[in-house]
Amino acid sequence: MEPGNATQISEFVLLGLSEEPELQPLLFVLFLCMYLITVLGNLLIILAVSSDSHLHTPMYFFLSNLSLVDVCFTSTTIPKMLVNIQTQSKVITYAGCITQMYFYIHFVGLDDFILTVMAYDRYVAICHPLHYTVIMNPHLCGLLVLVSWIISILNSLLESIMVLDLSFCSNLEIPHFFCELKEVVQLACSDTFPNDMVMYFSAGLLAGGPLTGILYSYSKIVSSICAISSAQGKYKAFSTCASHLSVVSLFYGTSLGVYLGSAGTHHSQSSAVASVMYSVVTPMLNPFIYSLRNKDIKRALERFLGR
């Protein structure tokens, strides 16, 4: 089959989660509800933090950034999926696919980095409480978020530009509900070795690096908590990072599950269904985890909603 030049490609076909016609209305309602809950929940966190001066601290600054990223993360994929279901069309333009892929890579990487920064913040708060305000000053907090954005932008830009150089055959069906990098690269007729190398190197460096930082931070946190003599002191120290630990476990647990699941099966749509966990469910649950386990957030939300 003769490959066509990438610039001649006009559109891809997103096969979605299921091709069963009777399931489409159910999927539409389910994902619309999850999307609205995600956006509303995360926006409430952002508004609560910004409106309450007591929450103008590094921990809540990073939390509001995480909430913003989660809104953008889900907005990259779900609206297009809902439009396709509603219009009974599975088509996405070539430019739209590359754009969606770029923003998806960017926001999933940014999620990684901000979770790592939040782990470092908890490490400083618990292991170096007397120097916390000096170390976690506004300049450093802003710099950490800025560097996270820059690295994520550069990585997603590199991977997206490399996809633009690929040539595709006539089979342009993506067995997913969005333009996932690996699935798009697998459709190419031209040599994808450079893309694969960059993809796996980036995954190892930009996912493994943050995970290593998180594990290191929590190993130090656990050591510090174990050194506290009173049970009340241990509980208080642990409660300050319990929400973040829950979110990290959910994000990396579901991501690892998707990776292992896709490695063990050749059915790409099974991987697409599994990816719903970290790309849709996790951002939806994050606000509930933080608000249910955090009295400060609860009080701020009550004051904000009671206005």
Backbone torsions as a table, in degrees:
resi	resn	phi	psi	omega
1	MET	NA	128.2	-176.3
2	GLU	-79.1	123.5	179.0
3	PRO	-69.3	145.2	176.2
4	GLY	-99.0	152.2	179.0
5	ASN	-66.7	142.3	-175.6
6	ALA	-59.0	-31.3	-177.6
7	THR	-70.7	-17.0	179.8
8	GLN	-87.1	-11.1	179.5
9	ILE	-72.8	128.4	-179.0
10	SER	-103.7	-27.1	-176.6
11	GLU	-161.6	159.0	171.7
12	PHE	-115.8	166.8	176.9
13	VAL	-117.6	119.9	177.4
14	LEU	-91.0	113.8	-176.6
15	LEU	-74.4	-19.6	176.4
16	GLY	77.5	-165.2	-177.3
17	LEU	-85.1	-28.2	-179.1
18	SER	-154.7	144.8	177.7
19	GLU	-100.0	4.2	178.8
20	GLU	-74.0	118.6	-177.2
21	PRO	-59.3	-36.0	-176.7
22	GLU	-71.2	-17.9	179.7
23	LEU	-86.7	-15.7	-174.2
24	GLN	-61.3	-45.7	177.5
25	PRO	-61.0	-38.6	178.8
26	LEU	-64.7	-44.6	178.3
27	LEU	-62.3	-40.6	-179.9
28	PHE	-60.9	-49.8	-179.0
29	VAL	-64.3	-43.7	-178.3
30	LEU	-61.3	-49.6	-176.7
31	PHE	-74.6	-30.5	174.9
32	LEU	-63.8	-44.5	179.0
33	CYS	-63.3	-45.0	-179.8
34	MET	-64.1	-38.7	179.7
35	TYR	-66.2	-45.1	179.9
36	LEU	-64.2	-39.9	177.6
37	ILE	-64.0	-42.0	179.5
38	THR	-61.8	-50.4	-178.1
39	VAL	-64.3	-48.5	-178.5
40	LEU	-63.4	-46.5	-178.6
41	GLY	-61.5	-46.0	-178.9
42	ASN	-71.6	-35.7	176.4
43	LEU	-65.8	-35.8	176.8
44	LEU	-63.8	-39.4	176.7
45	ILE	-61.8	-46.1	-179.8
46	ILE	-61.7	-46.1	-179.1
47	LEU	-66.6	-38.9	179.0
48	ALA	-63.8	-43.7	-179.6
49	VAL	-67.6	-43.7	-177.0
50	SER	-71.0	-27.4	-175.9
51	SER	-90.4	-12.7	-177.3
52	ASP	-111.6	113.8	-177.6
53	SER	-63.8	-25.2	178.7
54	HIS	-67.7	-19.7	-178.5
55	LEU	-99.9	10.5	178.0
56	HIS	-83.8	64.6	-179.6
57	THR	-125.6	164.1	-179.6
58	PRO	-54.5	-43.5	-177.5
59	MET	-58.3	-45.2	-177.3
60	TYR	-81.0	-24.3	172.2
61	PHE	-62.5	-46.0	177.9
62	PHE	-67.8	-36.7	178.9
63	LEU	-63.1	-43.1	179.2
64	SER	-66.1	-34.2	175.3
65	ASN	-66.6	-40.3	177.3
66	LEU	-62.7	-41.2	179.0
67	SER	-63.7	-41.3	177.8
68	LEU	-62.1	-44.4	179.4
69	VAL	-63.4	-39.3	179.4
70	ASP	-64.2	-37.6	176.3
71	VAL	-63.8	-45.9	179.7
72	CYS	-66.5	-38.8	-179.6
73	PHE	-57.3	-52.7	-179.0
74	THR	-72.2	-31.2	179.8
75	SER	-69.5	-16.8	178.3
76	THR	-71.9	-31.5	-172.6
77	THR	-115.9	-43.4	-169.9
78	ILE	-66.8	-46.8	-178.9
79	PRO	-55.4	-42.1	179.1
80	LYS	-64.6	-39.4	177.8
81	MET	-62.3	-43.1	179.9
82	LEU	-64.7	-40.7	178.0
83	VAL	-62.7	-43.5	-179.9
84	ASN	-63.0	-39.8	178.5
85	ILE	-67.3	-44.0	-176.8
86	GLN	-65.5	-39.8	-177.9
87	THR	-89.9	-2.5	-177.6
88	GLN	56.3	37.3	177.4
89	SER	-122.9	139.6	-179.2
90	LYS	-108.9	9.8	-173.2
91	VAL	-85.4	140.2	168.8
92	ILE	-133.7	135.1	-178.0
93	THR	-65.6	158.8	179.0
94	TYR	-58.7	-47.2	179.5
95	ALA	-63.8	-40.1	179.0
96	GLY	-64.4	-37.7	179.8
97	CYS	-66.7	-46.1	179.5
98	ILE	-64.0	-40.8	179.0
99	THR	-63.8	-45.5	179.2
100	GLN	-62.0	-42.6	179.5
101	MET	-62.8	-42.1	179.0
102	TYR	-59.7	-50.8	-177.3
103	PHE	-69.1	-32.6	177.9
104	TYR	-64.5	-48.6	178.6
105	ILE	-59.7	-41.8	-178.7
106	HIS	-61.9	-50.5	-173.9
107	PHE	-75.4	-31.5	177.0
108	VAL	-69.9	-35.5	175.4
109	GLY	-68.2	-39.9	179.5
110	LEU	-64.8	-38.6	174.7
111	ASP	-55.9	-46.5	178.4
112	ASP	-55.6	-51.1	-175.5
113	PHE	-66.3	-41.3	-178.4
114	ILE	-68.4	-36.7	174.7
115	LEU	-62.2	-36.0	177.7
116	THR	-68.5	-43.2	178.0
117	VAL	-62.0	-39.3	178.4
118	MET	-65.8	-35.7	176.6
119	ALA	-65.9	-40.4	177.5
120	TYR	-64.0	-40.0	177.9
121	ASP	-60.1	-43.9	178.4
122	ARG	-67.4	-35.3	177.1
123	TYR	-61.7	-46.7	179.5
124	VAL	-65.3	-41.5	-178.0
125	ALA	-63.3	-37.8	-175.7
126	ILE	-91.5	-39.0	-176.0
127	CYS	-89.1	-25.3	179.7
128	HIS	-134.7	58.9	-174.0
129	PRO	-61.8	-33.0	-177.8
130	LEU	-71.9	-24.7	-178.7
131	HIS	-106.8	9.7	-173.3
132	TYR	-58.2	-51.0	-176.5
133	THR	-67.1	-27.6	178.8
134	VAL	-75.7	-45.8	-178.4
135	ILE	-69.9	-51.8	-177.1
136	MET	-89.4	59.8	178.8
137	ASN	-79.9	162.0	-177.6
138	PRO	-55.0	-35.7	-179.8
139	HIS	-63.3	-46.6	-179.6
140	LEU	-66.5	-41.0	179.9
141	CYS	-60.0	-47.1	178.2
142	GLY	-63.3	-39.0	-179.6
143	LEU	-65.8	-41.6	179.4
144	LEU	-61.7	-42.5	178.8
145	VAL	-68.7	-41.9	179.9
146	LEU	-61.8	-45.7	179.0
147	VAL	-62.6	-38.9	177.7
148	SER	-60.2	-44.7	178.5
149	TRP	-62.9	-44.6	-176.3
150	ILE	-64.1	-46.8	-179.7
151	ILE	-62.4	-42.9	-179.8
152	SER	-64.4	-41.3	179.0
153	ILE	-63.3	-46.6	-178.4
154	LEU	-63.9	-41.1	179.8
155	ASN	-65.4	-47.6	-179.1
156	SER	-66.9	-33.7	177.9
157	LEU	-65.8	-44.6	179.6
158	LEU	-60.7	-49.2	-176.5
159	GLU	-67.3	-36.1	179.6
160	SER	-70.2	-41.0	178.9
161	ILE	-63.3	-38.1	179.3
162	MET	-65.8	-32.7	176.8
163	VAL	-68.2	-33.4	179.5
164	LEU	-62.0	-24.6	-179.4
165	ASP	-83.8	-7.1	-177.7
166	LEU	-79.7	150.8	173.0
167	SER	-107.0	144.3	-175.2
168	PHE	-119.9	150.4	175.3
169	CYS	-86.7	-166.0	-176.4
170	SER	-76.4	-22.8	178.9
171	ASN	-79.4	105.4	-176.7
172	LEU	-119.4	29.4	179.7
173	GLU	-89.3	123.4	179.2
174	ILE	-101.6	115.1	-178.1
175	PRO	-78.0	59.9	-176.5
176	HIS	-154.9	171.1	177.6
177	PHE	-97.3	1.9	172.3
178	PHE	-151.0	171.7	-178.4
179	CYS	-80.5	87.1	179.8
180	GLU	-83.4	135.6	-172.1
181	LEU	-51.6	-52.1	-176.0
182	LYS	-60.3	-41.1	-178.9
183	GLU	-66.8	-39.2	179.5
184	VAL	-67.1	-44.2	-179.7
185	VAL	-61.8	-37.2	-179.3
186	GLN	-66.1	-19.0	178.9
187	LEU	-82.0	-11.4	-174.2
188	ALA	-72.3	145.9	175.2
189	CYS	-92.7	-24.3	-178.9
190	SER	-80.6	175.5	-177.4
191	ASP	-65.8	122.6	-178.3
192	THR	-106.9	8.8	-177.7
193	PHE	-57.4	-46.7	178.0
194	PRO	-60.3	-39.8	178.5
195	ASN	-63.0	-44.2	-179.9
196	ASP	-62.9	-42.4	-179.3
197	MET	-63.3	-46.5	179.6
198	VAL	-65.1	-39.5	-179.4
199	MET	-60.7	-49.3	-177.0
200	TYR	-74.1	-34.0	177.1
201	PHE	-65.6	-44.0	179.0
202	SER	-64.1	-41.8	179.1
203	ALA	-62.5	-42.6	179.8
204	GLY	-66.8	-41.5	-176.0
205	LEU	-80.0	-46.8	-173.0
206	LEU	-89.1	-9.8	172.6
207	ALA	-108.8	-44.1	178.9
208	GLY	-67.0	-38.0	179.5
209	GLY	-61.2	-55.0	177.0
210	PRO	-58.9	-40.1	179.6
211	LEU	-63.2	-40.0	176.7
212	THR	-61.8	-42.2	178.0
213	GLY	-62.5	-40.3	179.0
214	ILE	-65.8	-45.6	-179.9
215	LEU	-63.5	-39.6	178.2
216	TYR	-64.1	-46.0	-179.7
217	SER	-59.3	-44.5	-177.8
218	TYR	-74.3	-26.3	174.2
219	SER	-65.5	-39.1	176.9
220	LYS	-70.2	-38.2	179.1
221	ILE	-63.8	-45.4	179.4
222	VAL	-62.0	-41.4	178.3
223	SER	-61.6	-42.0	179.8
224	SER	-67.5	-40.4	179.8
225	ILE	-65.7	-40.1	179.1
226	CYS	-64.3	-27.2	-179.3
227	ALA	-79.0	-13.4	178.2
228	ILE	-74.1	130.9	-173.7
229	SER	-76.5	-42.9	-175.1
230	SER	-84.2	145.0	178.1
231	ALA	-65.9	-36.0	179.4
232	GLN	-65.5	-40.1	178.5
233	GLY	-64.9	-39.5	177.9
234	LYS	-63.8	-43.7	-179.3
235	TYR	-63.8	-43.0	-179.1
236	LYS	-63.6	-41.7	180.0
237	ALA	-66.5	-42.6	-178.8
238	PHE	-68.4	-36.1	-177.1
239	SER	-64.2	-25.2	-179.5
240	THR	-72.0	-20.0	-179.0
241	CYS	-121.4	4.4	-177.4
242	ALA	-62.7	-42.8	-178.8
243	SER	-63.6	-45.7	-179.9
244	HIS	-63.4	-41.2	179.0
245	LEU	-62.8	-37.5	177.9
246	SER	-64.4	-44.0	-179.7
247	VAL	-65.9	-43.3	178.5
248	VAL	-61.3	-45.1	179.9
249	SER	-61.9	-41.5	179.8
250	LEU	-66.1	-46.2	-177.0
251	PHE	-65.4	-53.1	-177.3
252	TYR	-74.0	-32.6	178.0
253	GLY	-63.3	-46.8	179.7
254	THR	-70.5	-37.8	178.8
255	SER	-63.2	-44.9	179.1
256	LEU	-65.6	-37.6	177.7
257	GLY	-62.0	-41.5	177.9
258	VAL	-64.7	-43.6	-178.9
259	TYR	-62.6	-47.7	-179.4
260	LEU	-67.5	-36.7	179.2
261	GLY	-65.9	-42.4	-179.6
262	SER	-71.0	-28.8	178.2
263	ALA	-72.7	-28.1	-176.5
264	GLY	-93.4	-4.3	-179.5
265	THR	-136.5	150.6	177.5
266	HIS	-97.6	1.9	-178.9
267	HIS	-88.7	101.9	-174.1
268	SER	-64.7	-32.0	-178.9
269	GLN	-70.3	-25.0	173.2
270	SER	-65.4	-39.3	176.7
271	SER	-65.8	-36.7	178.8
272	ALA	-63.6	-42.4	178.4
273	VAL	-63.9	-42.7	-179.6
274	ALA	-65.5	-34.3	-177.8
275	SER	-68.4	-15.9	175.7
276	VAL	-58.2	-32.2	-176.8
277	MET	-59.2	-50.8	-176.5
278	TYR	-89.8	-22.4	-177.7
279	SER	-91.9	-18.3	-178.2
280	VAL	-126.2	-52.7	-174.2
281	VAL	-68.1	-44.9	-178.4
282	THR	-60.4	-50.0	176.8
283	PRO	-60.6	-29.1	179.1
284	MET	-71.5	-37.4	-176.1
285	LEU	-81.7	-23.7	-176.6
286	ASN	-51.8	-48.6	179.8
287	PRO	-61.0	-36.5	179.6
288	PHE	-67.6	-40.5	179.5
289	ILE	-62.0	-44.8	-178.2
290	TYR	-73.2	-38.2	-176.7
291	SER	-77.3	-34.5	-178.7
292	LEU	-73.6	-30.2	-175.1
293	ARG	-102.6	1.9	-173.5
294	ASN	-127.1	112.8	-177.4
295	LYS	-67.2	-35.4	-179.8
296	ASP	-63.1	-44.5	178.7
297	ILE	-65.2	-41.4	179.5
298	LYS	-60.5	-46.0	179.7
299	ARG	-64.4	-41.6	179.8
300	ALA	-64.1	-40.3	178.1
301	LEU	-66.3	-39.5	178.5
302	GLU	-63.7	-43.0	178.7
303	ARG	-65.8	-41.3	-178.0
304	PHE	-67.5	-45.1	-178.6
305	LEU	-75.2	-19.8	-179.0
306	GLY	-86.1	-2.2	-179.8
307	ARG	-68.0	NA	NA
